Amino acid sequence: MRFTPKIVPALLAICASTPFAFAVPSSQLTLDQLRQQHPKLRTLDVKGNITKMVAPDMATGRTSEQSAQNFLRTWSNALGVNANDFIAEGPFEDGHHLQQFMFNPQTGEHKFTGVYFKQQIDGLPVYGSRLMVLARNVQGFPIVNATVDLRDVIGFKKPRRMMNNSALALMAAATRFGASVTTTEPELMVYAGSQEEHAEPRAVLVFEAQVGGGWNPDNYQKAELLVDAETGEILFEKNLILHADGTVSGVATESSGADTCDPESATGLPYAKVTRGGNTAYADANGNFTISGSGNLTSKLEGQWFKVNNNNGSDSSISQSGLNILHNSSNSSEYYRAEVNGYLQSNIVRDFALEHAPGFPTIGSQTSFPVNVGVSGTCNAFYDYSSINFYNAGGGCSNTAFSVVVHHEYGHHMVAVAGSGQ
């Protein structure tokens, strides 16, 4: 893809022009009114429920936390909930709800503050729910991004008779795992299914159940159970034992915008290559891997299907003793971020193509296809029939190694190998 000067503004406006699927919440009139006030608002949805909101200033305040509260007051009705249906709590072990992102070593400050909330109803927290709004750390602390994972719990009332005790938890766990099971202290919550599949809201006991331990891996079982607080029935079970020696992840740009438009977060790197003491392993689609041998693990931005080459310097590489590898952890280098984005998005578009056309020519078996980042120049990206290539930031343009541009360039490759002509 060669960008002419007339096309460059389209790349600069990628945050505002990228197509999204639009949700249709119950409070459509309110959402329509808000769209008029925020014409640059873009939303993503899953099964008709909004999951992502992006706009330059959805709310402001004197602090990031005040901006977040103003967001709740302004937007909650459009999301089908009440502004009072939230508690300030994050998905972290200590529950903190304010988290800084994108540290700038030159200024000593962070670019964003994430403010986290959990949904509640009738005094009980809603299992699996989360609302995170992202405030820019500038004057007015504008909210520019919201991640929404809420449940339909309208009409739920806490039962008058329900059992919140360890005895009920232990009894339910024993019916599932046997008499040797042990349980943690249960927490009373509301379960209403997942983002993808709704379930009738029920009061539940949430706790962990365990049989055995790591000393006997063949018989070790550990799960999170959600038990109906009225009947003792197990409504949901989550396996807490993941059979993977380690993970390969990278801090990559979220959504479909450039790195200057959207925040970054850690995500698994599909099919990434890991070496250890002469042994080689490839991660699964989620970045999990199992490898034998001893010594340090080594990981670069390469895998079964793609190999990233950094034309701006040495290819990034990590060598460590720990099993969980995180590329671009400091997120302070445009070039490292481009390597991660280029690798991740190339695999995403390849997987998407093969999911819908498993017999597509060439790409199903083609290995180590070159993804070149840091190519000299700006405001451009191209395909040359043997690689896809992306430019650094400059000239008013972002680094072009990001979501939709990577997909576009790999699309040229798909057209070429299919014999369709460009």
N, C-alpha and C positions, 0 to 999 in steps of 0.2 A: 504494500500500500504506500503510494507516494502522496504526501499531502502537498497540494498547491497552496500558494498564499491565500487563496480564497477559502480554502478549507480549514486553515489554521484556527479561525475563531470558533469553529465547531468543536475542536479539541479542547480549547480553553474553556468552553462552556459545558464540558462533559458532565459536571455536577448537576447542572440544571436540565440538560437535554436527554440524559440516559433514560430509556423507556422502562417503566415499572408496571407491574400489575396493580390495579387499584382495588382496594377492599370496599365492602359495602356493609358497614356496621348499622346497628339498629337506629342510631341517632344520625341518620344521613343528612337531615336538614342542617344540623349543627355542623357537621363536617363540611358540607357545601359552603356554609357561611364562612368557615375558617379558611377554606381554600381560596375564597375571594380575598380575604385579608392577607393570605400568604400564597400568592400565585406561583411561587417557586417550590411549593410543597410537593414532595414525591413520597409515595408509600409503596411498600411491599406487603403482600398478604399470603396467608396459607389458609386454604379452605374458607375464604371469605373473611378471615380475621386479620387485622393489621398486625404486622410483626416488625416493621421498620418504618420510621418517619425521618425524612431529611428535609431541612429548610434552613435558610440563613439565620433566622431569629424567631423561633417558635415561642419564646418567652425570654424575659430579661429580669434582672434584679440587682441588688447591691452586692450579693454574694452568689456563688454557684448554687448554694442550697436554697436561697430565696428564689432564684430563677427556676429551680426545680419545683418548688411549691407553687409558683405562679403557673408553671406548665400544667400541673395537676388541676389547678382551678380552671384553666382555660380549655384544656383538651380532654379531660377525663370523660365528660359527657359524650364526646364524639367517639370515645373508645367503648362506650356502653357501660361505664362504671361511674361511681361517685368519687369525688376528690377525697372524701374521708375514708375510702376503702383501702387505704395503704398505710403501711408502717415502714419507717426508715430502717431498712435492714438489707445488707448485701449478702451475696452467696459465698462469703468467706468464712473461714473457721471461727473467727472471733465476731462475725456479724457486722463489721464496720461497713458504713454505707457511703463513705466518700473515698474515692480512689483517683490519684493523679495519673495522667498518661502523657507520653511523648516528652520525656525530659530533654531539654536543650542545654548541653554542657557549656555553650557559649554564654548563655544568660543565667544559667543556674536555676531556671524555672521550667515548669511543665506547660505544655500547650493546652491541655484539656483537663477538666475534672469530671469524673463520672459520679453521678448521684444515683444510688440504688434504692429501690423500694420493693416490698413484697405485698401482694394483695391479701386482704383480710375480709371476712364476712362474719357478722354477729360475734365479733371478738376472737375469732379463730383464724390463724394464718392459712392461706390456701396453698396446698402442696404443689411444688413445681412452678409457682408463679414468679414473675420478675418484671420489673419495669426499670430500665436504666436510661437516664437522660444524660447527654454529654454537653457540658458547658465549655465554651471557649474562655480561657483565662485572660480576657481583655475587659475593658470598661463595659459595664452592663451585663457581663457574663451571659451572652446569648446562648440559648439552647439550640444546637444545630443538628442533633441526631438523637433519636429515641429508639431503643430496642424494647419491643413489647411482647410479653409472653403471659397473657392473662387467661382466666377461665370464666366460663359462664356459670355464675353461682347465684343468679338473680332468684330471689324467693327463698333461699336457704335460711332455715332457722335451726339454731342449735337444739338438739333433742333434749327434752327434760330428763329423760332417763338414759344415761349412757355410762359406760364403765371406763374410767381412765386409771387403770392400775396395772402393775407389773404381772399380776396373776393371770389376767386375761391375755396379755401379750405372750407370756410363757406357754399358756395352754394352746393358743393358736399356732405358735411356732412348733410346739411338740407334735401337733397333728401333721405338720409339714415335714419336719426333719427328724423326729424321734425324741425319746426321753432325754438324751444326752445334750440337747441343745441348750445354749445360754443366750440371754437377751440383754439388751441395753434398756435404760429407762425410757419408756415411751413418751412421745410428745403428741398432744391432741391437736389435730389439724383437720382441714376439709379437703377431700379428694374429689375432683370433678373431671378426671380424665387428663388427656394431654392436649397440646396445641393442635395436633392432627386429628384426635378423636375424642369427642365429648362423652362424659359419663354423668349420670345423675349425681348431683353433689351429695356427699355423705360425710358425716363426722368419722374420723379414723384415728387409730393409734399408729404412730410411725416410729419404728424402732429397728435395730439390727439384730439378726439372729445368726448364731455361729455354731458350727459343729467341727470339732477338731482344731487343727492349726497347721501352720506352715511346716511343722516337723513331720507331718504325714500328708503330703500334697495330694495323694490319690483320693483321700477321703475328706479333705478339707472343703467345707462349705460355709459361705458367708453371704447373707442377703439382707436387703432392706425390705421390710414387710409393711404393708398398709392394711390394717385390720379394722373392719367395721366396728365402731365403738358400741353399737347396740347389739349386734348379733355374734360378733367374734369371727365372722367370715373374712378370709384373706381376699382383698379386692385387687391388690397389685403386689408384684414381687420384682425386685431389681437385683440382679446378680452383682455382687461386689467383688468377685474374683475375676480379674481379667488376665487371661493366660497369654501374657506377652512379657518378654524380658525387658523391653524398653520401648521408647517412643522417639520418633523424629518429628519435630515441630518447627515452625518458623513464624515469626511475627510478621504478618502479611496485612495488606490493606483490605479492609472489609468492603462489602457491597461491590458496586460496579464503577465507582469513581476513581479518579487519580489519587495519589498519596497526599496531595494538598487538599483534597475534597473530603476524604473519609478517614476515620481513625484506623489504627492497626490493632490487631489482637493475635494471640497465639493460635495457630491451627495446625492440625496434622498434615504432614507432607506425604502424599500418596506415593507408594512404590519407591521410596528413597533408598539409596544404596548405603549400607553400613558395613565396615570391615573391622575385623578384630583378630589379631594374631594370625594372619594368613587366611582367615575364614571370611566369607562374604554372605550377607543376607540382604534381602529386599523387604521393605516394609509393606504392609497391606494398604488398603485404600484409606485407612484412617491414620497411617503413620506408625502403627504398632509393628514390632519385629521381635524375632527370637533368633539368637545367635550363640554359637558355642565358642570355645577358646578362652584365652586369658589375655590380660593386658588392656590397653586403652582402646576405646571405640573411636573410629574415624568416620566423619561424615562430611560430604561436600554437597553442593546443590546439583546432584545428578542421581539418576535412578534407572529403572528398567527401560523407560521409554524416552527420557529426555536428559540432555546434559547442558547445563548452563555454563556459558563462557563469559567472563567479565573482561571486556575489552578496555576497561578503564584501569585495570591493575590485576593483581593476582586473584584467582578464583578463591572464594571464601571457603574455609575448611575448619572443622572443629575436631580436636582430639582430646578425649577426656576419659576418666575412669567411670564416671556416673552413667547410668543406663538411660537417662532421659535427656535427649539432645534438643537444644533450642537454638535455632539459627536467628540472627538479627535480634538478639535479646535486648540490646540497648536501644535499638531502633533509631540510631543517631546518624546513620550513613545512607544517603540516597542510593548509593551503588549496591550495598548489601541488600537493602530493601528491594531493589529492582531484581536482584538475583532470586530472592525468595518469591516475589510476585510472579516473575517469569516462569519459574519452575512450577509453582502451584497452579497457576491459571492454564498453563499448557496441558497439565494432566486433567484439569477439570473439563476443558473443552474436548479433549480426546475421549474421556470417559463418557461424556454426554453423547458424542457422535456414535460411539460403539454401542451404547445402550439402545439407541434408536435404529441403528443399522449395523448389527453385529458382523455382517459380512462385507463391510466397507473395504475396498481395496487398500492394501499396503499398510495402513496405519495400525491395524490390529497386531501386526508382528514386527513393525519397524522399531528398532531400539536405538537409544542414544542420539535421537534427533537433536541437532544443535539449536539452542536458544541463546542468542548473542545479545548481551545487554551492555550498556555503556558505549555504544557505537558513536563515533565522532559525529557531532552535529546536534541539532535540536529540532523539535516540532515535527518529528518524522518517525516512521517505522516502515519496514518493508520485508517482503519475502523474495528470495532469489532462487527458488526451486531446490535449494539444498539446506536452507536454514531460515529461521525467522529472526528479525533484528530490530532492536529498540534503542532509542536515543536518550541521552541524559536530559535533565532539566536545563532550560535556558531559553532566551529569546521570548520570554513571557509564557512559555509552555512548561507543563509538568514533565517529569520523566515518563516516557511513553510505555514502559513495561508495567502495564496494569490491565485489569480484567478485560474490558471489551476490546481493547486494542490487540491484546494477545489473542483473543478469540478470533478477531478479524484476520490477523496475519496467518494463524493456523488454518483458518478457513480457506485462504488462498492455496495452502498446501493440499488440503483435501480436494479442492477443485482440480488441482494439477494431477494428483495421483489417480483421480477418477476419470481422467481423460476428457473432462468437460470443456477445457479451454478457459482462459481467464477473461 
